[in-house]
């Protein structure tokens, strides 16, 4: 697309199905939202690949860098990297892509963008995977109630383990963003926490977040969607199938992303592009 005979700069959204399907008007995804926000100012490029992990997507990333740095390519303003939803899934006794390999892959992507002479001003946003919405309550009474071992069995359930795995991978993403903070070109969006906080507030349980960091672990709060018996699921509209996002989930993501980007780089406001 061009404007006034010149190519518009571009914002590239790179990731798995949560990115690929984030341009759907039905779910009002973050790609769809950015297209409306930057209409006539920047092209929003969908580089989402459904089903991919950070390991499987490496070749796609290499091809992306080749396109972004090709002669005559439009300026790249921003690249979002939104991976981990598949990597963090529990397969048997371990994650699909182990956390150390996942974080190494993300760092590799970040470094590759930063070293490109043809991408001197491209900013990078690392988005954490969201939690999952475990479909059925797990059979765990409160500690000390019911048969001994029920609580431990429930926490060993694959659904709960996947839920908490997403949190570990989210922490990994935020740690990486902190490591590159001094470049002034990388920020992180803790989408996992934004989802949990928004849902707890919606349940009238916002005060429970205050316990973390004061001796209470986040794992000890019956978090929305974790599947434990006394926890509530994310309401309808947050997810379409427990993993993929619905309009409410994407709404939280769009707000968190835009707020983070414009707070860090106000020059990326649509009104300031091309001025």
C-alpha positions as CSV (number, residue, x, y, z in Angstrom):
1,X,0.0,0.0,0.0
2,X,1.2,3.5,-0.7
3,X,0.1,7.0,0.2
4,X,0.9,10.0,-1.9
5,X,2.9,7.8,-4.3
6,X,5.2,6.7,-1.5
7,X,5.2,3.4,0.5
8,X,3.8,3.6,3.9
9,X,6.1,2.6,6.8
10,X,5.1,-0.8,8.3
11,X,4.4,-2.3,11.7
12,X,5.0,-6.1,11.6
13,X,3.2,-8.5,13.8
14,X,5.2,-11.8,14.1
15,X,4.0,-14.8,16.0
16,X,1.8,-17.9,16.0
17,X,-2.0,-18.3,15.6
18,X,-2.7,-15.6,18.2
19,X,-1.1,-13.2,15.7
20,X,-2.4,-14.9,12.5
21,X,-6.0,-14.7,13.7
22,X,-5.5,-11.3,15.4
23,X,-6.7,-9.6,12.2
24,X,-10.2,-11.1,12.3
25,X,-12.9,-8.5,12.7
26,X,-15.2,-11.0,14.4
27,X,-12.8,-11.3,17.4
28,X,-11.6,-7.7,17.0
29,X,-8.0,-8.8,17.2
30,X,-5.0,-6.6,17.9
31,X,-4.0,-6.6,14.2
32,X,-7.5,-5.5,13.2
33,X,-7.3,-2.8,15.9
34,X,-4.0,-1.5,14.8
35,X,-5.2,-1.4,11.1
36,X,-8.0,0.9,12.2
37,X,-5.7,3.0,14.4
38,X,-2.9,3.5,11.8
39,X,-5.1,3.7,8.7
40,X,-3.3,5.9,6.1
41,X,-0.2,6.1,8.4
42,X,1.3,2.7,8.4
43,X,0.7,-0.8,7.0
44,X,0.1,-3.5,9.6
45,X,1.7,-6.7,8.3
46,X,0.4,-10.1,9.4
47,X,3.4,-12.4,10.0
48,X,1.5,-14.9,12.1
49,X,1.8,-18.7,11.6
50,X,-0.8,-20.9,13.2
51,X,0.6,-23.8,15.2
52,X,4.2,-22.6,15.2
53,X,6.6,-22.6,18.2
54,X,9.6,-20.4,18.6
55,X,11.7,-23.2,17.2
56,X,9.6,-24.1,14.2
57,X,9.2,-20.5,13.2
58,X,12.9,-19.8,12.7
59,X,12.9,-20.2,9.0
60,X,9.9,-17.8,8.7
61,X,11.8,-15.3,10.7
62,X,14.8,-15.5,8.5
63,X,12.6,-14.9,5.4
64,X,11.0,-12.0,7.2
65,X,14.3,-10.3,7.9
66,X,15.3,-10.8,4.3
67,X,12.1,-9.0,3.2
68,X,12.4,-6.2,5.7
69,X,16.0,-5.4,4.6
70,X,15.6,-5.8,0.9
71,X,16.3,-2.8,-1.4
72,X,13.3,-0.6,-1.6
73,X,11.5,-2.2,1.4
74,X,9.4,0.3,3.3
75,X,10.6,1.5,6.7
76,X,9.9,-0.8,9.6
77,X,8.7,1.2,12.6
78,X,7.9,-1.7,15.0
79,X,8.0,-5.5,15.2
80,X,5.9,-7.4,17.8
81,X,7.1,-10.9,18.7
82,X,4.2,-12.8,20.2
83,X,5.2,-16.4,20.9
84,X,5.1,-18.9,23.7
85,X,1.4,-20.1,23.6
86,X,2.5,-23.3,21.8
87,X,6.0,-23.5,23.3
88,X,4.6,-23.6,26.9
89,X,2.0,-26.3,26.3
90,X,2.7,-29.4,28.5
91,X,3.3,-32.5,26.4
92,X,3.8,-35.5,28.6
93,X,6.2,-34.6,31.3
94,X,7.6,-31.4,29.9
95,X,6.9,-28.3,27.9
96,X,6.6,-28.6,24.1
97,X,9.7,-26.3,23.7
98,X,11.7,-26.2,27.0
99,X,11.9,-22.8,28.6
100,X,15.7,-22.3,28.1
101,X,15.4,-23.1,24.4
102,X,12.4,-20.8,24.1
103,X,14.2,-17.8,25.7
104,X,17.3,-18.5,23.6
105,X,15.2,-18.4,20.5
106,X,13.5,-15.1,21.5
107,X,16.9,-13.5,22.2
108,X,18.1,-14.7,18.8
109,X,15.1,-12.9,17.1
110,X,15.7,-9.7,19.1
111,X,19.4,-9.7,18.4
112,X,18.9,-10.3,14.7
113,X,16.7,-7.2,14.4
114,X,19.0,-5.1,16.5
115,X,22.1,-5.8,14.4
116,X,20.5,-5.0,11.0
117,X,21.9,-1.8,9.5
118,X,18.8,-1.5,7.4
119,X,16.5,-1.5,10.5
120,X,18.2,1.2,12.5
121,X,15.0,2.6,14.1
122,X,12.8,-0.5,14.3
123,X,11.4,-0.9,17.8
124,X,10.6,-4.4,19.3
125,X,7.7,-5.4,21.5
126,X,7.9,-8.8,23.2
127,X,4.4,-10.0,24.2
128,X,4.0,-12.8,26.7
129,X,1.7,-15.7,26.1
130,X,-1.7,-15.4,27.8
131,X,-3.0,-17.9,30.3
132,X,-5.3,-20.7,29.2
133,X,-8.9,-21.2,30.2
134,X,-9.1,-24.7,31.6
135,X,-12.5,-26.1,30.5
136,X,-13.5,-28.2,33.5
137,X,-13.0,-27.6,37.3
138,X,-10.4,-30.0,38.6
139,X,-11.5,-32.1,41.6
140,X,-9.6,-30.4,44.4
141,X,-11.2,-29.3,47.6
142,X,-9.5,-26.7,49.6
143,X,-6.4,-27.8,51.5
144,X,-7.3,-30.0,54.4
145,X,-10.7,-30.9,53.0
146,X,-11.6,-34.2,51.5
147,X,-9.4,-37.1,50.7
148,X,-5.7,-36.6,51.3
149,X,-3.8,-36.0,48.1
150,X,-6.6,-34.5,46.1
151,X,-5.0,-31.1,46.1
152,X,-1.7,-32.4,44.9
153,X,-3.4,-34.5,42.2
154,X,-5.3,-31.5,40.9
155,X,-2.1,-29.4,40.7
156,X,-0.5,-32.2,38.7
157,X,-3.3,-32.1,36.2
158,X,-2.1,-31.2,32.7
159,X,-4.5,-28.3,32.5
160,X,-3.2,-26.6,35.6
161,X,0.4,-27.4,34.8
162,X,-0.1,-25.8,31.3
163,X,-1.7,-22.7,33.0
164,X,1.3,-22.2,35.3
165,X,3.7,-23.0,32.5
166,X,2.3,-20.0,30.6
167,X,3.2,-17.9,33.6
168,X,6.8,-19.1,33.6
169,X,7.2,-18.4,29.9
170,X,5.6,-14.9,30.5
171,X,8.2,-14.2,33.2
172,X,10.9,-15.4,30.8
173,X,9.7,-12.9,28.2
174,X,9.6,-10.0,30.6
175,X,13.1,-10.9,31.9
176,X,14.4,-10.8,28.3
177,X,12.8,-7.4,27.7
178,X,14.6,-6.1,30.8
179,X,17.9,-7.4,29.5
180,X,17.6,-5.3,26.4
181,X,16.1,-2.2,28.1
182,X,19.3,-0.2,27.8
183,X,19.0,-0.4,24.0
184,X,15.9,1.8,24.3
185,X,14.4,-0.3,21.4
186,X,12.9,-3.2,23.3
187,X,9.9,-3.4,25.7
188,X,7.8,-6.2,27.1
189,X,4.0,-6.5,27.5
190,X,3.0,-8.8,30.3
191,X,-0.2,-10.0,28.6
192,X,-0.5,-13.0,31.0
193,X,-0.7,-10.8,34.0
194,X,-2.9,-8.2,32.3
195,X,-5.4,-11.0,31.6
196,X,-5.4,-12.3,35.1
197,X,-5.6,-8.9,36.7
198,X,-8.5,-7.8,34.5
199,X,-10.4,-11.0,35.2
200,X,-9.8,-10.8,39.0
201,X,-11.0,-7.2,39.1
202,X,-14.1,-8.3,37.1
203,X,-14.8,-10.9,39.8
204,X,-14.4,-8.3,42.5
205,X,-11.2,-9.9,43.7
206,X,-8.7,-7.2,42.7
207,X,-7.4,-7.0,46.3
208,X,-6.1,-10.6,46.0
209,X,-3.3,-9.3,43.7
210,X,-1.9,-7.3,46.6
211,X,-0.7,-10.5,48.3
212,X,2.0,-11.3,45.7
213,X,5.3,-10.0,46.8
214,X,4.2,-10.0,50.4
215,X,4.7,-13.7,51.2
216,X,1.8,-15.0,49.1
217,X,2.5,-16.7,45.8
218,X,0.4,-16.0,42.8
219,X,0.1,-19.8,42.5
220,X,-1.8,-19.8,45.9
221,X,-4.5,-17.5,44.6
222,X,-7.3,-19.4,42.8
223,X,-6.6,-17.6,39.5
224,X,-9.2,-17.1,36.8
225,X,-9.2,-20.0,34.3
226,X,-6.7,-22.2,36.2
227,X,-9.2,-25.0,36.5
228,X,-9.0,-25.5,40.3
229,X,-12.4,-26.2,41.9
230,X,-12.9,-22.9,43.7
231,X,-11.5,-20.7,40.8
232,X,-13.8,-19.2,38.2
233,X,-13.2,-19.5,34.5
234,X,-12.6,-16.5,32.3
235,X,-16.1,-15.2,31.2
236,X,-17.5,-15.8,27.8
237,X,-15.8,-13.7,25.2
238,X,-12.3,-13.9,26.6
239,X,-11.4,-17.1,24.7
240,X,-12.9,-19.0,21.8
241,X,-11.6,-22.5,22.8
242,X,-9.6,-22.1,26.0
243,X,-6.4,-21.2,24.1
244,X,-7.3,-18.8,21.3
245,X,-8.5,-15.3,22.1
246,X,-12.0,-13.8,21.8
247,X,-12.9,-10.1,21.6
248,X,-12.4,-9.5,25.4
249,X,-9.0,-11.1,25.4
250,X,-7.9,-9.2,22.3
251,X,-9.3,-6.0,23.8
252,X,-7.0,-6.4,26.8
253,X,-4.1,-7.1,24.5
254,X,-4.7,-4.1,22.2
255,X,-4.9,-1.7,25.1
256,X,-1.8,-3.1,26.9
257,X,0.2,-3.0,23.6
258,X,-0.8,0.5,22.6
259,X,-0.4,1.9,26.1
260,X,3.1,0.4,26.3
261,X,4.2,1.5,22.9
262,X,3.0,5.1,23.1
263,X,4.3,5.5,26.6
264,X,7.8,4.3,25.6
265,X,7.9,5.8,22.0
266,X,5.4,8.6,21.7
267,X,6.8,9.3,18.2
268,X,4.9,6.2,17.1
269,X,1.6,7.8,17.7
270,X,-0.3,7.9,14.4
271,X,-0.6,11.6,14.4
272,X,3.2,12.0,14.6
273,X,4.1,9.5,11.8
274,X,5.1,11.2,8.6
275,X,5.1,14.7,10.2
